[in-house]
Amino acid sequence: MPKSIVPVILCGGAGSRLWPVSRQLLPKQFLPLVTGRTLLQDTALRAREAAGPVQPIVICNEAHRFLVQDQLAEIGIAARVVLEPAGRSTAAAVAIAALMCEKDDPVLLVLASDHAIRGTQAFNDAVRRAADVAAAGSLVTFGIAPARPDSGFGYIERGDRLQGEAGAYKVARFVEKPAEAEARRLIATGRAYWNSGMFAFCAKRLLDELGRYRHDILDAARKALADASDDLGFLRLGKEAFLACPAEAIDRAVMERTAHAAVIPAEFEWSDVGSWEALWDIAQKDADGNAARGDVQLQDTKGSLVFGERRLVATLGVEDLIIVDTEDALLVADRSRSQDVREVVEDLKRANRSEHLSHTRVYRPWGYYESVDAGERFQVKRLMVKPGAALSLQLHRKRAEHWVVVSGTARVTRGEEIFDLQENQSTYIPVGTRHRLENTGSEPLLIIEVQSGSYLGEDDIERFEDRYNRR
């Protein structure tokens, strides 16, 4: 019988080259950048169609666990969600997934959560071919026909055709992000592909090769899994062991070293959505080569990507620009410099600013809050609490809070009191008072919160009870 296929969706990454839309607390995989669904949702649906109704393994940072859970629930997919205490690149994550499946030894279909793919049937066909080749003992990667000599990608040079395997080749070598001249030379051979970062291999074969070449990563992953615990249905890896794991990509740890690497040339359209230039490449364009989203007015504009979120963005007499306007940040860049947007993010970090970290809207497991206004000793926020959800029982040492119910019904705990507030009603939470906000209704609860005090940072919080086990 053919082996079953278990999708493994790697959900890490910050997507810093897509700033200011992608940010640390809401990176690109959780955003609807290509279709009406998020990149993660598109990946999960694609995996289900290719592999069948098998529960996927999704590996993510613990800070994103409720985003993953909510977005998968929206599309009706239940997954085994594994929480990494910190990023350790892809070798550790793949090792964890393989160890989880070691007994049954299925084919693991390893997918990044933030790629865009067009050509459903071609993708499904490629997955089936890869699964057959993997079941025969190879470690398979999917090669993408290069559209240009792009030095932002790694390359795979194919060798001889695998005996008995139509459309599959041995890997002659991997080339890590070559200079443009070398990329041109590779493409001219007709044997080179972009490395898609997608793989298929049997769990035991991967573990054997990882043990042969990077037993330190395998040992740390095995210990982290042995020390794992259940946390509200998530699998939380052992922190100490996982943090001791070396950070290395599965490409370097295994694929570039193994004698069993194979490549299947992909016939589907693929993008890593790794930059604004990449998004421009795959976007629908007007007659002047412009890609636009939002309330955008273009005049005498060519070859540009214009992205507006909240207000009108108008352009006049410009060419080959990236213009991305969000609530709290505006990016204007030459399209040829899209790979360098990460440098802007690094500058923001060094300046101890917050715009790289989060949007004005910040998602929490109970809903979200967004900043409305701020000034000396005060700030105003809009809160949305999901039906049945509750904030933690908490207090603040340096600020008081005023709550006004805009819509819905709020159950408020204030000290020893518990009472309900209806639309247009309000209450006051003094400094140092234990309090909690709950939505006991069936509709979202909308609150305006006015904070006042000597310090208004999010770290001024002491939790006593929290149904989401936040630490």
C-alpha atoms as one frame of an Amber mdcrd trajectory, in Angstrom:
protein
   0.000   0.000   0.000   1.199   3.566  -0.662   2.342   5.451   2.392   0.085
   8.083   3.904   1.115  11.732   3.589   1.231  13.988   6.668   1.518  17.716
   5.914   3.955  19.614   8.128   3.323  23.357   7.961   6.158  25.538   9.224
   4.635  28.720  10.569   7.626  30.716  11.779   9.244  33.720  10.185   8.766
  37.447  10.616   8.313  38.535   6.981  10.319  41.696   7.654  10.738  42.511
   3.932   6.965  43.032   3.755   6.970  45.731   6.433   4.917  47.770   7.267
   2.068  45.314   6.610   3.930  42.312   8.056   5.113  42.782  11.636   6.558
  40.639  14.378   3.257  40.028  16.169   1.309  39.646  12.911   3.708  38.360
  10.235   2.837  37.756   6.598   1.573  34.169   6.967  -1.416  35.472   8.925
  -2.339  38.113   6.338  -4.568  37.946   3.209  -1.908  39.176   0.803  -2.750
  37.126  -2.307  -6.337  35.840  -1.980  -9.232  36.577   0.345  -7.731  34.084
   2.792  -4.475  34.325   4.705  -1.351  32.626   3.378  -1.586  30.084   6.209
  -5.179  29.266   5.344  -4.343  28.846   1.656  -1.432  26.550   2.573  -3.574
  24.392   4.874  -6.339  24.017   2.281  -3.767  23.214  -0.413  -2.191  20.570
   1.823  -5.563  18.980   2.575  -6.411  18.698  -1.098  -3.035  17.173  -1.944
  -2.689  14.832   1.044  -6.299  14.051   1.905  -8.127  14.541   5.223  -5.068
  13.897   7.400  -4.569  16.082  10.447  -1.576  18.314   9.632   1.197  19.223
  12.043   1.612  22.987  12.360   4.738  24.268  14.112   4.640  27.871  15.258
   5.964  30.325  17.808   4.001  30.251  21.039   3.136  33.941  20.599   1.093
  33.044  17.481  -0.722  29.962  18.791  -4.187  31.499  19.022  -3.850  33.133
  15.610  -3.051  29.702  14.148  -5.923  28.077  16.009  -8.475  30.732  15.000
  -7.431  30.906  11.346  -7.504  27.127  10.893 -10.874  26.918  12.661 -12.274
  29.475  10.193 -11.615  27.043   7.320 -12.635  23.903   9.211  -9.197  22.350
   9.676  -8.104  20.752  12.943  -4.341  20.449  13.362  -1.751  19.258  15.837
  -0.213  22.591  16.778   3.308  22.473  18.218   4.671  25.482  20.101   8.314
  26.481  19.786   9.623  28.562  22.707  11.903  30.350  20.226  12.813  30.052
  16.558  15.503  27.487  15.744  15.174  27.457  11.948  13.701  24.546  10.012
  15.892  21.554  10.900  14.681  21.467  14.511  11.037  21.922  13.493  11.218
  19.154  10.883  12.972  16.872  13.381  10.128  17.390  15.871   7.515  16.520
  13.237   9.440  13.407  12.165   9.777  12.233  15.764   6.036  12.700  16.281
   5.413  10.398  13.293   8.324   7.984  13.772   6.191   4.959  14.652   3.895
   5.098  11.594   6.656   6.393   9.274   4.489   8.343   6.788   5.742  10.625
   4.052   6.099  14.103   5.539   5.096  16.881   3.152   6.964  19.910   4.514
   5.448  23.233   3.477   6.132  26.844   4.406   3.006  28.630   5.589   3.777
  31.823   3.672   4.124  30.731   0.036   1.685  31.360  -2.816   0.990  28.604
  -5.364  -1.198  28.586  -8.455  -2.077  25.451 -10.391  -3.875  23.140  -8.005
  -3.789  20.038 -10.195  -0.108  20.494 -11.045   0.689  20.868  -7.336  -1.294
  17.753  -6.432   0.448  15.767  -9.172   3.857  16.933  -7.960   3.034  15.928
  -4.367   1.969  12.439  -5.466   5.164  11.979  -7.507   7.244  13.258  -4.603
   5.493  10.884  -2.181   6.280   7.908  -4.426   9.939   8.916  -4.732  10.169
   9.537  -0.976   8.600   6.148  -0.215  11.383   4.581  -2.283  13.999   6.149
   0.009  14.849   9.578  -1.405  14.643  12.951   0.308  12.770  15.085  -2.194
  12.761  18.812  -2.791  10.549  20.679  -5.239  12.456  22.721  -7.830  10.963
  25.830  -9.417  11.844  26.814 -12.987  13.709  30.137 -12.549  11.964  33.125
 -14.114  15.076  35.299 -13.908  18.642  35.210 -12.511  17.548  36.191  -9.016
  20.299  36.144  -6.377  17.690  36.172  -3.595  17.005  32.437  -4.028  19.006
  29.294  -3.447  19.442  27.066  -6.515  19.383  23.320  -7.127  21.338  21.785
  -9.977  19.927  18.466 -11.077  21.947  15.400 -11.951  20.910  12.153 -13.629
  17.321  11.000 -13.798  16.396   8.695 -10.942  16.123   5.141 -12.215  12.509
   4.033 -12.436  11.161   7.446 -11.389   9.657   9.563 -14.157  10.201  13.280
 -13.715  12.575  12.936 -10.751  16.320  13.583 -10.702  19.238  13.173  -8.376
  20.485  16.448  -6.909  23.944  17.268  -8.220  24.427  20.186  -5.852  22.802
  23.048  -3.996  23.981  26.611  -4.615  23.181  29.098  -1.851  22.028  32.495
  -3.217  24.653  32.970  -5.936  25.667  36.295  -7.405  23.699  37.328 -10.481
  26.423  36.246 -12.909  26.568  32.767 -11.373  22.769  32.585 -11.380  22.771
  33.385 -15.111  25.327  30.662 -15.748  23.300  28.130 -13.779  20.103  28.961
 -15.631  21.898  28.675 -18.971  22.708  25.017 -18.249  18.991  24.149 -18.308
  19.509  21.992 -15.210  18.959  24.568 -12.447  15.925  25.345 -10.326  15.047
  27.705  -7.539  14.965  25.930  -4.186  11.327  26.214  -3.072  11.950  25.179
   0.534   9.279  22.448   0.225  10.201  18.824   0.860   8.896  15.269   1.003
  10.578  12.392   2.830   9.705   9.495   5.070   9.935  10.267   8.758  12.422
   7.503   9.565  14.639   8.274   6.582  14.855  11.915   7.632  15.693  10.931
  11.214  18.379   8.520   9.990  20.029  11.219   7.883  19.721  13.837  10.591
  21.320  11.443  13.061  24.138  10.834  10.600  24.911  14.478   9.899  23.497
  16.535  12.791  22.877  14.277  15.753  23.099  17.321  18.040  19.933  18.761
  16.470  18.201  15.383  16.613  19.173  14.791  20.252  17.932  18.233  21.311
  14.675  17.775  19.405  14.124  14.342  20.967  14.679  15.770  24.450  12.387
  18.755  23.767   9.635  16.405  22.621  10.134  14.125  25.621   9.764  17.171
  27.891   6.712  18.509  26.029   3.412  19.160  27.785  -0.177  19.747  26.783
  -1.285  23.379  27.047  -4.960  23.932  26.179  -4.649  21.400  23.369  -1.344
  22.781  22.061   1.842  20.720  22.367   4.343  22.932  24.205   7.926  21.724
  23.639  10.370  21.498  26.527  11.911  24.955  26.693  15.392  24.218  28.027
  16.090  21.404  25.580  14.712  23.274  22.582  16.657  26.435  23.330  19.814
  24.297  23.428  19.126  23.104  19.871  21.386  24.622  17.197  19.574  26.832
  14.688  20.109  25.505  11.174  17.972  25.083   8.060  17.041  21.566   6.997
  18.683  22.376   3.645  22.109  22.784   5.245  21.688  20.207   7.985  20.607
  17.340   5.721  19.693  18.079   2.101  23.106  19.457   1.081  24.894  16.497
   2.713  22.778  13.429   2.043  23.504  11.087  -0.871  19.756  10.519  -1.268
  18.586  14.013  -2.294  16.220  14.173  -5.262  14.480  17.028  -7.047  11.128
  17.088  -8.784  10.700  19.981 -11.234   7.475  21.790 -10.392   4.977  22.700
 -13.084   2.902  24.943 -10.839   3.364  28.684 -10.311   5.175  29.446  -7.049
   6.193  32.505  -5.069   7.742  32.796  -1.640   5.955  36.171  -1.260   9.254
  37.232   0.239   9.211  40.910  -0.707   7.025  43.631  -2.173   8.686  42.958
  -5.531   7.609  39.302  -5.276   4.061  40.363  -4.450   4.082  42.769  -7.413
   5.248  39.885  -9.630   2.209  37.718  -8.895  -0.405  40.460  -8.547  -2.947
  41.343 -11.201  -1.776  44.516 -12.964  -3.337  47.251 -15.040  -2.225  48.216
 -18.553   0.632  50.297 -17.118   2.002  47.447 -15.001   0.631  48.759 -11.703
  -0.665  46.547  -8.895  -2.999  48.335  -6.487  -5.027  47.442  -3.418  -7.328
  49.578  -1.314  -8.548  53.111  -1.987  -5.947  53.989  -4.613  -5.974  56.546
  -7.441  -3.212  56.277 -10.026  -2.388  58.943 -12.583   0.555  58.830 -14.986
   1.981  55.969 -12.912   3.839  52.920 -14.233   5.263  49.670 -12.884   4.341
  50.412  -9.282   2.765  48.616  -6.356   0.447  50.832  -4.313  -1.110  49.453
  -1.155  -3.532  51.554   0.904  -5.296  50.348   4.033  -7.354  53.137   5.613
  -7.296  56.259   3.421  -7.002  57.392  -0.166  -3.539  57.030  -1.696  -3.001
  59.016  -4.917   0.052  58.914  -7.172   1.072  61.229  -9.985   3.964  60.933
 -12.414   5.883  58.124 -10.676   7.393  54.884 -11.921   8.642  51.598 -10.408
   7.766  52.506  -6.822   6.489  50.589  -3.826   4.049  52.643  -1.765   2.532
  50.944   1.266   0.349  53.017   3.576  -0.858  51.630   6.918  -2.454  53.202
   9.974   0.847  54.140  11.627   3.547  53.823   8.966   4.170  54.706   5.319
   6.785  53.029   3.122   7.951  54.594  -0.151  10.713  52.674  -1.915  12.203
  52.038  -5.310  10.878  48.671  -6.470  14.415  47.452  -7.140  15.235  47.938
  -3.427  12.432  45.737  -2.057  14.905  43.231  -0.605  16.369  46.035   1.523
  13.148  46.799   3.430  14.453  44.561   6.208  17.145  47.196   6.805  14.392
  49.677   7.690  13.059  47.151  10.194  16.495  46.699  11.737  16.830  50.472
  12.085  13.475  50.601  13.879  14.678  47.935  16.302  17.911  49.774  17.006
  15.947  52.956  17.651  13.739  51.097  20.179  10.617  51.972  18.223   7.517
  49.767  18.167   6.390  49.992  14.524   8.283  46.826  13.569   6.620  44.903
  16.380   2.892  45.469  16.008   0.188  47.381  14.219  -2.135  49.793  15.965
  -4.419  46.740  16.181  -2.918  43.995  18.352  -4.527  40.562  18.443  -4.995
  38.668  21.686  -6.598  35.252  22.326  -9.711  37.023  23.637 -10.008  39.395
  20.637  -7.973  42.526  19.934  -7.227  46.063  21.017  -6.224  49.008  18.869
  -4.779  52.374  19.731  -7.003  55.387  19.075  -5.106  58.239  20.725  -2.257
  58.817  23.171  -0.627  61.724  24.986   1.027  62.740  28.230  -0.237  60.343
  30.955  -3.132  58.944  28.895  -4.009  56.663  26.002  -7.272  55.567  24.419
  -7.909  52.073  23.049 -10.727  50.267  21.327 -11.225  46.690  22.583 -13.111
  43.847  20.912 -13.826  40.824  23.114 -15.026  37.695  21.309 -18.248  35.989
  22.469 -17.508  33.776  25.468 -14.009  35.210  25.879 -12.487  36.985  28.861
  -9.403  38.995  29.716  -7.294  37.704  32.589  -8.021  38.604  36.204  -5.338
  41.246  36.620  -4.263  44.522  38.148  -2.084  47.465  37.185   0.252  49.228
  39.592   0.651  52.488  37.704  -2.522  53.157  35.743  -6.279  53.422  36.124
  -8.783  52.458  33.428 -12.173  53.792  32.358 -14.400  51.467  30.296 -17.329
  52.541  28.129 -19.483  49.848  26.460 -20.094  50.694  22.803 -22.034  47.526
  21.956 -22.658  44.157  23.579 -22.855  43.157  27.224 -19.808  43.268  29.510
 -19.434  41.349  32.744 -17.013  43.264  34.942 -15.073  42.052  37.958 -13.826
  45.016  40.017 -12.328  44.078  43.349 -15.038  42.045  45.155 -17.820  43.288
  42.837 -19.177  41.456  39.765 -21.719  43.308  37.611 -22.945  43.677  34.026
 -22.714  46.747  31.813 -24.938  47.369  28.800 -24.463  49.630  25.787 -23.625
  53.244  26.749 -22.824  52.317  30.349 -19.375  52.767  31.884 -17.187  51.996
  34.900 -13.871  52.982  36.479 -11.023  50.668  37.553  -8.759  52.375  40.133
  -4.996  51.810  40.255  -4.090  48.565  42.024  -7.585  47.036  41.779  -8.073
  43.472  40.592 -10.343  43.422  37.563 -11.554  41.354  34.653 -13.636  41.976
  31.523 -15.805  39.195  30.052 -18.158  38.881  27.113 -21.064  36.692  28.199
 -23.120  37.443  25.074 -23.303  35.929  21.596 -22.066  39.052  19.763 -18.663
  40.791  19.892 -18.240  43.172  22.821 -16.852  46.584  21.853 -15.299  48.757
  24.569 -13.589  52.140  24.606 -10.848  52.073  27.240  -9.204  55.236  28.545
  -5.996  54.612  30.481  -4.465  57.271  32.719  -1.416  57.186  34.955   2.295
  57.637  35.316   3.208  54.603  33.172   1.082  53.030  30.417   3.284  50.187
  29.130   1.814  46.753  28.424   4.216  45.196  30.935   2.418  46.891  33.853
   0.250  43.842  34.445  -0.009  41.253  37.206  -2.140  38.241  36.276  -3.937
  36.075  38.850  -6.103  33.894  36.593  -5.887  33.430  32.855  -7.834  30.855
  30.846  -5.231  31.092  28.048  -2.270  30.093  30.257  -0.261  33.137  29.281
   3.002  33.452  31.172
